[in-house]
Amino acid sequence: MPVFEYQGLSPSGKALRGIIDAESPRTARIKLRSQGVYPTEVREETAGAVHGEASYGLFRKVPPKELARAFRQLATLVGAGIPLVSSFSALIEQIGHPVLNKVLTRTRESVREGGSLVDALAAHPQVFPPILVGLVRAGEVSGALALTLGRWADFSENQVALRQRVRAALTYPAFMFFIGSGVLFFLLTFVVPTVTGVFSDLGQSLPWPTLVLMAVSGFLSRFWWALAGAIVLLALWARSFLRSERGGLLGDRLKMKIPLVRELHRRLAVSRWARTLATLLSGGLPLLQALEYSQGVAGNRLFSRAIGRARERVREGEEMALALKESGLFPSVVLEMVAVGEKSGELSPMLEKVASSLENEAESDLRGLIALLEPLMILIMGLGVGFIALSILLPILEMSQVIR
């Protein structure tokens, strides 16, 4: 069925815009009037626009924070007893993000026409993650849709907050790195050529540190654009390679071998998986289905494969703790807590405790890593500046000795 984008007015005179499924522009106007919308413009969308959320690219993706806020509001509206379609209409009026607004409007129209919410959400996998679809499916079956939407909002907000804390912790070291690199680049391309040019004019023999400095400075002064281009191309190639299955697996294995990063990455990966699984189980999903939905959230292919193998062993009747132990990726304390949760019938609360504990440990590891990186970067920058100063001073000292 064609999709039409419309602009119109509400009964109170408020400007509205959105999309609606209809067989023709006339039918679209009739449907809008029946919904209390007075259309001022109705035009058919192209095929590319209808599926725009898949083609908007990197800068048009829906931020997780926006999605979490939207479904928090939806859970509140549904929990207050407002019908689902009306809840979506009220929500859409508050959404400023163009992609999310369009997708939620299409979701509302699908529900209005008699479709299930889970099918409407599943039609937009680029926007709505599998865990949300799974929770909504369980909520529709159990009749606790508002509760499951609230649980997903809790989960998503927690993940957003964790990412923000990690990014905030890394901001200062990254700032120091770029400032230090900029200072060294400025010295090598502007200051050093001026000073070393004097030495060249004098024609005296220069010590090897000065010769090395002049060579590096000359290369950067003449070919900085080539170096910058090579760095950009290398970064683009690395990004493309790491997104491939082979490159991604290699990168994930590397993360698990670097001493300073290994434990931090493992704790973050296991905490994401544990919290996701806990959210799915508390939402009413069976263990096997919850394991399937949580398989890809760890952010590491090694963990995803291990969880997939564990799921098959659980299907065959093995306890989950024993099935996870076989991979050797999960910390022993996590396996013990999972085993206790299985035996006591409190697996979901135990997984929540696992996730919270690992998140706290990961943040502590991150603070320790940053405490190590900061003096290391200061030392490296100091060595660079010291080498430049030494390379400039050595010829001057030799000249003073000759004059004496």
PANU-523104 format. One record per residue: residue number from 1; x, y, z of N, C-alpha, C in turn. Coordinates in steps of 0.001 Angstrom, whole numbers. Atoms other than C-alpha are relative to their C-alpha. Layout:
N
     i       n_x       n_y       n_z      ca_x      ca_y      ca_z       c_x       c_y       c_z
   NUM         X         Y         Z         X         Y         Z         X         Y         Z
...
//
This chain:
404
     i       n_x       n_y       n_z      ca_x      ca_y      ca_z       c_x       c_y       c_z
     1       843     -1193         0         0         0         0       880      1245         0
     2      -816     -1221        24      1348      3476      -841        35       698      1356
     3      -177      -762     -1237      2617      5697      1937        29      1478      -357
     4        97     -1431       266      1791      9414      2076       515       787      1198
     5      -451      -924     -1037      3503     12162      4006      -958      1178        17
     6       998     -1063       -92      1154     14809      5313       443      1086       965
     7       -61     -1097      -952      1092     18181      7011     -1426       453       239
     8      1367      -371      -313     -2011     19332      8805      -102       707      1332
     9       282      -699     -1247     -3656     20903     11826      -877      -869       883
    10       852       681      -971     -5125     19400     14975     -1232       867       266
    11      1187      -812      -313     -8584     20537     16210       331      1275       769
    12      -385     -1190      -770     -6760     22976     18521       854       972      -817
    13      -790      -875       853     -4817     24450     15604      1486      -283        12
    14     -1420       327       -72     -1481     22768     16361       464      -639     -1307
    15      -548       553      1244       693     22007     13330       448     -1439       215
    16      -352      1416       -74      1090     18270     12697       634      -426     -1317
    17      -557       600      1199      3134     16234     10251       292     -1460       298
    18      -261      1423      -202      3624     12516      9717      -229      -753     -1289
    19       251       832      1171      2966      9626      7350     -1197      -891       275
    20      1184       837      -130       -76      7462      6682       -76      -927     -1205
    21       203       958      1082      -787      4343      4621     -1404       191      -574
    22      1303      -152       650     -3596      4787      2089       131      -397     -1462
    23       -24       436      1389     -4598      3684     -1397       153      1167      -970
    24       -88     -1172       866     -4725      7232     -2800        66      1246       869
    25       -11     -1234      -793     -4269     10863     -1726     -1368       329       587
    26      1355      -283      -501     -8056     11214     -1412      -321      -863      1209
    27       232       896     -1141     -8259      8156       850       821       435      1206
    28      -848      -468     -1098     -5367      9528      2897      -640      1183       710
    29       646     -1162      -616     -7244     12810      3440     -1223      -417       820
    30      1182       477      -729    -10399     10944      4469       416      -650      1319
    31      -475       656     -1222     -8462      8810      6963       504      1023      1009
    32      -520     -1026      -906     -6755     11879      8395     -1143       764       663
    33      1131      -725      -588    -10067     13716      8863      -719      -850      1041
    34       648       884      -980    -11496     10661     10617       794       -86      1295
    35      -856        11     -1189     -8553     10894     13024        79      1373       663
    36       -10     -1330      -595     -9226     14551     13762      1107       891      -505
    37     -1075      -798       590     -6445     15881     11527      -535       663     -1267
    38       433      -733      1176     -7213     18589      8955      1208       191      -913
    39     -1224       -21       822     -4656     17973      6159        93      1265      -846
    40      -276     -1141       879     -3099     20956      4398       854      -411     -1196
    41      -830       507      1097      -685     18937      2242       154     -1503       152
    42      -169      1455        21      -576     15253      1284       768      -353     -1265
    43      -774       407      1177      2093     13796      -997       555     -1405       219
    44      -470      1384       -87      3184     10253     -1786      1511       -29       161
    45     -1436       164      -207      6588      9177      -521       567      -927     -1053
    46      -701       926       891      9126      7553     -2822       397     -1236       776
    47      -401      1249      -667     10318      4003     -2106      1182       222       902
    48     -1177      -256      -823     13614      5352      -811      -347       703      1277
    49       367      -726     -1205     11883      7682      1614      -744      -875       968
    50       764       874      -883      9558      4995      2928       911      -823       867
    51      -942       825      -758     12488      2888      3974      1221       819       386
    52     -1105      -921      -223     14592      5895      4797       857      -335      1175
    53      -827       235     -1179     15700      4686      8188      1156      -916      -296
    54     -1108       888       344     17906      2108      6453      1059       713      -820
    55      -939      -646       911     19536      4640      4160       452      1369       464
    56      -415     -1313      -483     20006      7742      6295      1482        47       291
    57     -1435        36      -230     23523      6607      7096       358       273      1440
    58      -551       -89     -1347     25734      7101     10083      -590      1155       787
    59       385     -1195      -731     24567     10616     10940     -1512       122       160
    60      1443       -63      -152     20821      9844     10766      -534     -1160       818
    61       467      1077      -857     20671      6867     13100      -673       583      1230
    62       692      -457     -1201     18400      7135     16103       912      -221      1199
    63      -856       179     -1182     20519      7780     19215      -703      -860      1046
    64       621       837     -1040     19913      5179     21959      -694       821      1082
    65       611      -849     -1030     19158      8017     24383     -1388       460      -425
    66      1300      -426       518     16313      9269     22148      -999     -1148        38
    67       879      1167        25     14900      5764     21771      -448      -376      1410
    68       343       325     -1389     15028      5100     25522     -1009       994       553
    69       926     -1020      -504     13298      8398     26293     -1393      -184      -603
    70      1290       180       661     10569      7708     23726      -782     -1157       609
    71       722      1157      -529      9733      4278     25097      -272       126      1495
    72       355      -325     -1385      9859      5547     28676     -1340       743        18
    73      1256      -742        88      7105      7995     27691     -1142      -911      -443
    74      1040       921       468      5213      5261     25824      -448      -924      1125
    75       346       864     -1132      5362      2969     28875      -878       741      1002
    76       806      -799      -930      3980      5777     31045     -1416       192      -528
    77      1320      -219       598      1121      6484     28622      -838     -1274         7
    78       726      1273        20       172      2820     28198      -360      -421      1423
    79       267       350     -1395       470      2251     31957     -1119       812       610
    80      1085      -846      -504     -1982      5109     32538     -1353      -400      -570
    81      1262       489       544     -4617      3182     30578      -398       625     -1320
    82       301      -616      1296     -4447      5209     27356       165     -1054     -1095
    83      -124       990      1081     -5103      3062     24242      1321       157      -752
    84     -1327        17       599     -1980      2095     22330       129      1004     -1147
    85       -76      -927      1134     -2782      4079     19160        26      1440       492
    86        14     -1359      -556     -3609      7189     21190      1314       314       705
    87     -1297      -199      -660      -420      6695     23204      1072       341     -1024
    88      -968      -297      1061      1598      6621     19990      -218      1406      -562
    89       282     -1339       531      -158      9762     18723       537      1080       927
    90      -510      -972      -972       663     11636     21926      1527         7        18
    91     -1459       104       -11      4235     10356     21806       613       668     -1222
    92      -550      -523      1251      4807     11305     18168        49      1524        19
    93         5     -1463       -77      3865     14924     18903      1197       540       771
    94     -1120      -449      -833      6767     15077     21391      1363      -328      -602
    95     -1264       474       561      9426     13465     19156       510       979     -1045
    96      -595      -932       945     11728     15901     17394       947      -642      -992
    97      -943       669       901     14113     13388     15813      -743      -474     -1247
    98       788       296      1205     12984     13054     12150      -143     -1480      -313
    99        73      1432       315     13847      9379     11663      -910      -713       993
   100       819       655     -1017     12309      8260     14956     -1460       402      -139
   101      1375      -458       181      9214     10386     14342      -669      -745     -1143
   102       561       679      1171      8709      8812     10920      -258     -1477       286
   103       149      1431      -272      9253      5245     12130     -1126      -243      1007
   104      1085       153      -977      6940      5682     15134     -1355       250      -653
   105      1256      -254       711      4287      7111     12824      -408     -1219      -812
   106       304      1219       759      4516      4057     10578      -421     -1126       934
   107       370      1024      -981      4375      1834     13648     -1434       213       464
   108      1372      -304      -429      1218      3591     14821     -1012      -384     -1072
   109       934       325      1074      -419      3192     11414      -172     -1506      -139
   110       100      1461        80       385      -523     11360      -897      -540      1104
   111       840       437     -1123     -1203      -957     14798     -1443       434      -223
   112      1355      -503       244     -4201      1188     13806      -755      -893      -987
   113       630       848      1015     -4834     -1115     10843      -199     -1437       467
   114       281      1315      -556     -5018     -4152     13127      1202      -890       207
   115     -1201       802      -212     -1434     -5380     13184       441        17      1452
   116      -520        44     -1371       367     -6361     16360      1166       968       131
   117     -1102      -927      -239      2859     -4004     17953      1339      -664      -287
   118     -1281       673       192      5613     -6618     17835       339      -106     -1487
   119      -256        67      1443      5199     -7046     14055       351      1381      -555
   120      -285     -1361       454      5180     -3279     13564      1419       416       365
   121     -1365      -329      -411      8417     -2912     15529      1023      -825      -772
   122      -935       888       699     10072     -5905     13850       213       417     -1452
   123      -148      -460      1383      9521     -4215     10470      1090      1052      -145
   124     -1036     -1039        40     12193     -1648     11414      1198      -438       843
   125     -1121       512      -812     15223     -3642     12637      1161       974       121
   126     -1090      -975      -105     17568      -712     11936      -215       954      1170
   127       330      -936     -1077     15792      1271     14670      -287      -728      1310
   128       424       698     -1211     14285     -1213     17123       815     -1283       176
   129      -874      1164      -194     16758     -3766     18566      -793     -1262       332
   130       700      1265      -265     15857     -7473     18947      -487      -138      1436
   131       426       133     -1394     15701     -7224     22744     -1328       714       233
   132      1267      -721      -137     12905     -4632     22481     -1139      -795      -626
   133      1025       801       674     10988     -6775     19990      -365     -1214       851
   134       264      1165      -839     11368     -9814     22256      -804       344      1237
   135       732      -410     -1197     10157     -7958     25340     -1440       372      -333
   136      1358      -372       400      7160     -6525     23494      -820     -1250      -316
   137       705      1253       280      6272    -10016     22257      -453      -657      1302
   138       367       578     -1292      6341    -11301     25834     -1063       841       694
   139       979      -874      -636      4391     -8258     27046     -1374      -127      -615
   140      1304       176       652      1645     -8733     24462      -645     -1319       413
   141       536      1306      -395      1271    -12402     25403      -491        24      1443
   142       334         3     -1429      1232    -11752     29166      -984      1089       388
   143       887     -1107      -330      -862     -8582     28994       653      1060       863
   144      -731      -970      -829      1846     -6598     30799       898       851      -893
   145      -793      -745       976      2943     -4405     27893       688      1204       633
   146      -595     -1190      -629      3501     -1262     29976      1195      -381       856
   147     -1092       440      -870      5667     -3203     32425      1232      -372      -815
   148     -1148       417       810      7851     -4727     29710       630      1189      -729
   149      -559     -1207       615      8220     -1378     27931       832       783      1010
   150      -757      -672     -1054      9315       140     31231      1305      -704       302
   151     -1238       749      -246     11843     -2646     31755      1019       262     -1098
   152      -954      -279      1069     13341     -2053     28337       551      1415       129
   153      -484     -1369      -189     13530      1686     29029      1040        49      1115
   154      -988        71     -1091     15316       929     32331      1330      -544      -517
   155     -1204       633       543     17757     -1340     30524       745       952      -930
   156      -638      -872       983     18407      1105     27693       629      1220       662
   157      -548     -1159      -709     18891      4065     30040      1268      -373       758
   158     -1196       458      -709     21370      2025     32077      1181      -132      -954
   159     -1074       167       975     23379      1164     28961       502      1349      -522
   160      -392     -1340       444     23340      4785     27781       858       681      1060
   161      -758      -623     -1090     24539      5977     31202      1395      -605       114
   162     -1306       658       -70     27339      3388     31209       913       486     -1117
   163      -808      -494      1122     28523      4456     27741       451      1441       236
   164      -363     -1395      -266     28451      8094     28803      1113        96      1035
   165     -1052       -30     -1020     30566      7361     31882      1338      -435      -590
   166     -1239       463       638     33117      5459     29791       568      1096      -903
   167      -471     -1065       891     33289      8253     27199       540      1186       792
   168      -466     -1121      -821     33606     10905     29904      1373      -292       586
   169     -1297       362      -581     36483      8987     31472      1114        66     -1035
   170     -1022         6      1050     38296      8784     28126       214      1369      -643
   171       -85     -1313       653     37731     12420     27149      1314       705       309
   172     -1211      -738      -376     40652     13909     29105      1267      -610      -613
   173     -1178       574       673     43297     11394     27902        17       269     -1505
   174        51      -276      1437     42092     11862     24324       362      1457      -283
   175      -326     -1422       153     42287     15645     24735      1502       223       139
   176     -1445      -138      -205     45834     15373     26083       781      -536     -1197
   177      -696       598      1143     46851     13120     23191        -2       949     -1197
   178        84      -874      1174     45601     15513     20502       748      1313       223
   179      -744     -1228      -282     47025     18593     22216      1506      -257       -99
   180     -1421       341        64     50413     16888     22648       468      -218     -1418
   181      -368       232      1401     50438     15720     19036        55      1315      -768
   182        11     -1295       675     49531     19230     17882      1219       843       341
   183     -1176      -766      -421     52330     20811     19914      1255      -521      -694
   184     -1182       578       646     54942     18385     18555         9       294     -1497
   185        78      -286      1438     53696     18879     14997       367      1457      -279
   186      -318     -1421       176     53894     22671     15377      1500       246       145
   187     -1438      -187      -207     57432     22495     16746       805      -526     -1181
   188      -780       634      1062     58623     20140     14008      -167       688     -1350
   189       246      -576      1327     57052     21983     11069       209      1509       -76
   190      -142     -1459        35     57394     25655     12087      1233       505       758
   191     -1097      -509      -825     59934     26147     14878      1337      -600      -419
   192     -1268       680       290     62582     23535     14073       608       427     -1338
   193      -633      -408      1269     63055     24447     10350       676      1370        78
   194      -601     -1332      -127     63734     28072     11315      1353       -59       700
   195     -1238        83      -782     66389     27147     13883      1063      -797      -740
   196      -993       849       665     68062     24346     11940       492       615     -1306
   197      -463      -690      1202     68215     26558      8860      1254       813       260
   198     -1204      -753      -378     70790     28670     10702      1212      -919        21
   199     -1117       956       -54     72945     25576     11330       457      -387     -1404
   200      -357       377      1371     72807     24634      7649       785      1109      -688
   201      -701     -1130       620     73909     28121      6600      1438       105       494
   202     -1356       -78      -553     76926     27931      8906       913     -1079      -562
   203      -786      1058       612     78050     24695      7244       799      -839       973
   204      -744       803      -964     79288     23105     10464      -534     -1429        41
   205       446      1382      -169     79155     19372     11134      -958       -60      1185
   206      1052        47     -1016     76086     18497     13169       -45     -1371       655
   207       136      1296      -681     75568     15767     15798     -1201      -770      -546
   208      1044       834       599     73345     12831     14853     -1412       320       506
   209      1374      -353      -390     70348     13883     17014      -550      1166      -820
   210       440     -1151       787     70230     17176     15116      -302      -412     -1435
   211       244       480      1363     70509     15394     11756     -1323      -765       -88
   212      1273       741       -33     67649     13058     12711     -1171       973        85
   213      1066      -989      -164     65545     16022     13847      -241       757     -1298
   214       146      -730      1261     66228     17888     10598      -669      -863     -1062
   215       610       898       985     65285     14837      8532     -1502      -154       259
   216      1419       150      -350     62003     14323     10409      -755      1292      -277
   217       640     -1295       215     61202     18032     10316      -169       293     -1485
   218        89      -234      1432     61964     18254      6600     -1077      -846      -652
   219      1025       882       561     59775     15265      5804     -1401       513       324
   220      1321      -486      -399     56823     16627      7806      -344      1313      -692
   221       256     -1298       636     57209     20114      6325      -411      -165     -1455
   222       272       172      1425     57152     18819      2742     -1146      -970      -277
   223       953      1075       329     54921     15755      2965     -1049      -224      1091
   224      1000       181     -1052     52557     16392      5897     -1349      -411      -583
   225      1279       331       636     49621     16183      3477       -64     -1478      -377
   226       -35      1424       342     50735     12717      2312      -156      -855      1253
   227       121       733     -1256     51109     11557      5910     -1430        45       516
   228      1390      -135      -447     47665     12929      6801      -924      -870      -849
   229       816       834       877     46147     11231      3758       176     -1475       280
   230      -261      1412      -308     47835      7937      4603      -695      -414      1292
   231       666       309     -1271     46484      8110      8161     -1505      -150      -202
   232      1442        74       266     42940      8796      6896      -345     -1285      -743
   233       256      1225       764     43121      5963      4346       162     -1240       869
   234      -213      1131      -896     44520      3595      6959     -1159      -148       975
   235      1128        45      -932     41734      4533      9377     -1256      -536      -687
   236      1170       484       744     39059      3956      6699       120     -1485      -304
   237      -203      1426       282     40598       614      5727      -194      -827      1267
   238       127       735     -1258     40840      -468      9370     -1461       -97       420
   239      1421        16      -354     37223       511      9952      -762     -1012      -843
   240       666       947       893     36061     -1452      6912       396     -1437       328
   241      -481      1350      -299     38225     -4457      7810      -600      -528      1302
   242       523       434     -1296     37039     -4565     11422     -1502      -244       -44
   243      1434       257       134     33419     -4506     10241      -282     -1320      -709
   244       173      1299       642     33970     -7661      8202        56     -1104      1053
   245        28      1100      -967     33493    -11034      9869      1411      -409       401
   246     -1378       415      -288     37164    -11983      9570       741      1061       808
   247      -686     -1075      -712     38479     -8602     10664      -563       229      1383
   248       614      -185     -1308     35965     -8272     13477       418     -1073       984
   249      -426      1097      -870     36892    -11683     14838      1450       187       430
   250     -1403      -259      -337     40583    -10779     14671       108      1111      1043
   251        -9     -1093      -965     39916     -7511     16496      -488      -432      1370
   252       527       477     -1283     37856     -9255     19177      1009      -896       716
   253     -1039       836      -617     40615    -11804     19742      1132       856       555
   254     -1069      -892      -450     43147     -8991     20011      -381       692      1307
   255       458      -642     -1240     41047     -7249     22667       162      -916      1205
   256       -87       956     -1104     41165    -10423     24749      1436      -412       297
   257     -1405       353      -240     44985    -10608     24551       834      1167       523
   258      -758     -1164      -478     46126     -7044     25321      -118        71      1518
   259        56       103     -1471     47060     -7131     29036      -830      1076       679
   260       677     -1084      -700     45759     -3702     30067     -1473       126      -381
   261      1359      -160       511     42543     -3980     28038      -846     -1246       227
   262       709      1280        -5     41634     -7666     28381     -1105       -66      1058
   263       978       134     -1078     39906     -7626     31786     -1093      1059       -97
   264       995     -1060       155     38195     -4290     31157     -1019      -375     -1065
   265       901       373      1091     36750     -5504     27857      -873     -1186       404
   266       771      1178      -403     35679     -8846     29332     -1118       382       969
   267      1017      -395      -974     33863     -7211     32244     -1131       792      -651
   268      1039      -760       689     32049     -4774     29974      -872      -916      -858
   269       750       915       868     31049     -7552     27548      -946      -880       809
   270       829       895      -816     29778     -9914     30252     -1095       786       712
   271      1024      -798      -690     27955     -7113     32097     -1135       357      -955
   272      1053      -305       980     26082     -6098     28903      -875     -1220      -237
   273       768      1221       247     25098     -9697     28246      -863      -357      1210
   274       736       383     -1207     24060    -10365     31862     -1204       910       218
   275      1130      -908      -212     21894     -7249     32096     -1069      -205     -1065
   276       973       265      1060     20279     -7972     28737      -792     -1261       297
   277       673      1261      -300     19507    -11559     29705      -937       160      1191
   278       852      -231     -1171     18151    -10438     33085     -1263       755      -388
   279      1160      -783       436     15875     -7903     31393      -980      -866      -779
   280       862       882       790     14547    -10501     28948      -718     -1014       882
   281       618       989      -888     13933    -13091     31660     -1055       641       895
   282       981      -674      -857     12198    -10589     33936     -1219       444      -797
   283      1117      -356       857     10037     -9633     30950      -868     -1179      -385
   284       833      1167       232      8720    -13183     30740       438      -896     -1135
   285      -450       865      1083     10757    -14697     27912       605     -1285       547
   286      -654      1251      -405     11808    -18361     28180      1517       120      -134
   287     -1454      -105       -43     15515    -18967     28833       628      -158     -1379
   288      -613       229      1308     16314    -20354     25371      -197      1195      -928
   289       268     -1161       842     14647    -17440     23614       779      1218       491
   290      -763     -1118      -568     16289    -14954     25985      1478      -121      -357
   291     -1395       206       393     19701    -16496     25262       212       343     -1472
   292      -115      -313      1430     19037    -16164     21535        48      1512      -226
   293        44     -1453       182     18144    -12460     21789      1225       686       596
   294     -1139      -643      -674     21057    -11695     24121      1344      -408      -596
   295     -1247       567       521     23630    -13554     22029       914      1051      -616
   296      -835      -950       728     24813    -10540     20029       278      1308       703
   297      -116     -1314      -652     24804     -7786     22660      1337       203       695
   298     -1253      -129      -754     28198     -8497     24254      1004       907      -702
   299      -940      -846       725     30010     -6596     21504      1306      -701      -320
   300     -1200       778       289     32510     -9407     20959      -435     -1327      -603
   301       425      1211       696     32165    -12266     18487       366     -1265       763
   302      -370      1179      -789     33990    -14685     20786     -1076      -304      1037
   303      1061       196      -984     31358    -14150     23471     -1303      -414      -674
   304      1228       356       714     28525    -14319     20927         3     -1475      -378
   305       -90      1421       356     29754    -17706     19698      -112      -884      1238
   306        52       790     -1237     30228    -18946     23262     -1426       -80       528
   307      1388        -5      -475     26679    -17913     24211      -868      -861      -908
   308       749       848       922     25326    -19580     21061       223     -1480       277
   309      -282      1406      -328     27088    -22849     21927      -644      -384      1336
   310       612       280     -1305     25878    -22596     25522     -1506      -187      -147
   311      1447       122       219     22313    -22122     24287      -362     -1389      -522
   312       279      1339       522     22473    -25363     22320       151     -1058      1092
   313      -192       970     -1080     23792    -27214     25370     -1110       109      1037
   314      1144      -165      -907     21046    -25722     27542     -1237      -654      -602
   315      1129       642       672     18526    -26912     24949        25     -1518       218
   316      -149      1442      -205     19923    -30421     25455      -148      -405      1465
   317       264       317     -1393     19291    -30159     29199      1112       334       974
   318     -1106      -321      -895     22611    -28924     30592      -261      1316       727
   319       126     -1246      -741     22754    -26233     33268       784      1109      -704
   320      -613     -1102       738     23612    -22803     31891      1402       314       509
   321     -1321      -314      -560     26545    -22245     34267      1063      -944      -556
   322      -950       975       542     28235    -25450     33081       208       214     -1498
   323      -105      -231      1441     27471    -24646     29442       885      1207      -302
   324      -823     -1192       202     29101    -21214     29779      1455      -239       384
   325     -1353       252      -500     32132    -22575     31626       903      -575     -1080
   326      -775       690      1032     33231    -24573     28575       822       963      -852
   327      -705      -959       860     34282    -21407     26694      1247       567       658
   328     -1128      -591      -713     36694    -20198     29384        30      1519       -46
   329        39     -1458       126     35622    -16602     28707      -637       689      1199
   330       766      -622     -1075     33361    -15998     31692       730      -148      1331
   331      -672        83     -1303     34855    -15147     35122      -656     -1048       892
   332       508      1069      -860     34493    -17904     37703     -1073       501       955
   333      1000      -529      -926     32558    -15644     40086     -1346       167      -703
   334      1244      -117       766     29997    -15021     37333      -664     -1363      -138
   335       541      1353       143     29579    -18753     36738      -594      -492      1313
   336       519       416     -1305     29123    -19353     40465     -1328       684       309
   337      1242      -728      -267     26460    -16652     40755     -1125      -474      -912
   338      1005       542       918     24650    -17982     37668      -491     -1354       497
   339       382      1317      -526     24701    -21487     39160      -923       143      1204
   340       850      -234     -1173     23241    -20189     42438     -1374       497      -436
   341      1268      -519       492     20566    -18263     40531      -858     -1075      -640
   342       753      1096       611     19589    -21350     38546      -605      -914      1059
   343       472       934     -1027     19296    -23541     41637     -1086       614       874
   344       976      -663      -872     17331    -20964     43628     -1226       490      -754
   345      1117      -519       784     15028    -20014     40761       -15      1513       -87
   346      -110     -1464        18     16231    -16399     40998      1089       423      -988
   347     -1058      -263       972     18317    -16265     37840        29      1465      -435
   348        39     -1388       464     17139    -12834     36687       580       980      1022
   349      -622      -903      -985     17909    -10985     39972      1501      -241       169
   350     -1420       297      -149     21252    -12793     40195       801       577     -1172
   351      -670      -582      1162     22159    -11697     36661        90      1521       118
   352       -51     -1449      -242     21280     -8107     37600      1159       336       934
   353     -1112      -225      -932     23720     -8366     40518      1348      -196      -700
   354     -1227       239       768     26369     -9822     38195       334      1220      -855
   355      -227     -1144       884     25915     -6945     35744       454      1227       786
   356      -366     -1178      -802     26063     -4257     38445      1412      -127       552
   357     -1337       222      -555     29152     -5807     40036      1081       172     -1067
   358      -994       -97      1071     30995     -6117     36723       124      1429      -527
   359       -65     -1392       442     30073     -2570     35702       846       831       961
   360      -805      -724      -993     31533     -1234     38957      1485      -348      -136
   361     -1394       420       162     34703     -3297     38456       600       583     -1280
   362      -492      -545      1271     34985     -2136     34834       318      1489       133
   363      -264     -1429      -195     34705      1516     35853      1248       208       847
   364     -1217       -78      -812     37373       933     38504      1234      -301      -857
   365     -1103       318       921     39612      -711     35873       294      1170      -930
   366      -170     -1115       928     39013      2210     33532       704      1172       680
   367      -673     -1079      -736     39998      4742     36190      1479      -324       209
   368     -1399       399      -163     43171      2750     36859       781       113     -1293
   369      -666       -87      1302     43981      2572     33149       290      1452      -364
   370      -192     -1421       301     43496      6311     32753      1080       595       896
   371     -1044      -479      -915     45638      6969     35841      1388      -404      -490
   372     -1275       428       575     48375      5024     34040       303       732     -1306
   373      -202      -628      1305     47843      6646     30640       424      1460       117
   374      -283     -1435      -107     47985     10252     31826      1492       282       203
   375     -1445      -260      -131     51580     10198     33168       804      -566     -1158
   376      -717       570      1141     52608      7967     30261         3       973     -1177
   377        65      -967      1097     51398     10541     27733       840      1235       306
   378      -844     -1139      -387     53070     13343     29687      1476      -340      -198
   379     -1384       437       173     56302     11320     29674       393       -20     -1472
   380      -303        76      1434     56123     10675     25919       139      1398      -595
   381       -82     -1369       512     55427     14335     25190      1266       690       512
   382     -1219      -589      -558     58242     15371     27531      1243      -494      -707
   383     -1147       547       727     60652     13021     25770       114       617     -1390
   384       -24      -608      1330     59630     14441     22398       524      1425        30
   385      -460     -1389      -119     60075     18049     23475      1464        42       439
   386     -1389        48      -462     63304     17133     25291       962      -349     -1112
   387      -857       360      1134     64723     15476     22176       176      1186      -945
   388       -95     -1180       872     63906     18574     20119       942      1038       607
   389      -855      -997      -666     65526     20866     22702      1466      -428       -19
   390     -1373       499        -2     68612     18636     22960       630       105     -1386
   391      -521       -43      1370     68984     18437     19182       354      1418      -423
   392      -298     -1398       330     68920     22235     18951      1168       527       827
   393     -1044      -520      -892     71195     22867     21938      1381      -572      -300
   394     -1308       622       236     73955     20408     20966       859       791      -989
   395      -842      -798       912     75159     22383     17889       403      1348       600
   396      -328     -1289      -622     74967     25619     19882      1147      -159       990
   397     -1081       254      -956     77168     24141     22629      1316      -263      -719
   398     -1223       268       764     79648     22852     20034       570      1292      -587
   399      -452     -1282       544     79791     26303     18437       665       847      1083
   400      -580      -795     -1092     80459     27950     21806      1376      -525       384
   401     -1310       572      -321     83334     25516     22459      1034       369     -1057
   402      -924      -369      1078     84860     26279     19045       430      1453       140
   403      -305     -1429      -157     84634     30029     19695      1004       212      1125
   404      -936      -115     -1117     86431     29593     23023      1395      -453      -412
//
